[in-house]
């Protein structure tokens, strides 16, 4: 069990889309210059089978807040991922095929909070290998897992630019994904701009729920008002921009 830890900041934040870390002067509400490209890093990398990650707070990770390497049979619950001053590529990632040949069987992502406070999280919950890449081979897909009861929201602090997501929950490159109806968005902002790192499959307009049916057979998606269907590939190529929209709903 990994529990009750404070993790982060982690990494210097560039990706192919030139992520930026925002230098903030506390108490003055000013956003300073970006830092040069460097190494990005996870807050918590987790591959343990039949284990638990609970009540951890991850702040300003620059790759994934919590990255699940399959972790079959494990429970990820009650954790909080926050983006304050650095762009994060993912909040909770379920995208890696190794080391369990893509298996997320019995893995449950339940009741976590993803908070884009004053910076960007590119994908709140990334579910499937195509969210993070472009290899659509059948042996490059993940499979199984359950996502439910998670909350995604954004900050609106006085005098500071509010944070946002590019995508809330994105499902692509996974067999038998399950996203149940208990996830919710609470004043969640969305934004992002296409960068030179994007492939020929340009990501759709930023928003809360996206699903690629061509790469995600057998999916059970119970969120309402529902997932938008679109070709999805390498969604983390989007770069930071001003927020474009705000969503507030639970199913």
Secondary structure, 3 states (H helix, E strand, C coil): CEECCEECCEECCCCCCCCCECCEECCCCEECCCCCCCCECCCEEECCCCCEEECCEEECECCEEEEECCCCCCEEECCEEEECCECEEEEEEECCCCCCCCECCCCEEECCEEEECCCEEEEEEEECHHHHCCCCCHHHCEECCEEECCEEEECCCCCCCCCEEEEEEEECCEECCEECCCCEEEEEEECCECCCCCCCCCCCCCEEEEECCCCCCCCEECCCCCCEECCCCCHHHCECCCCCEEEEEEC
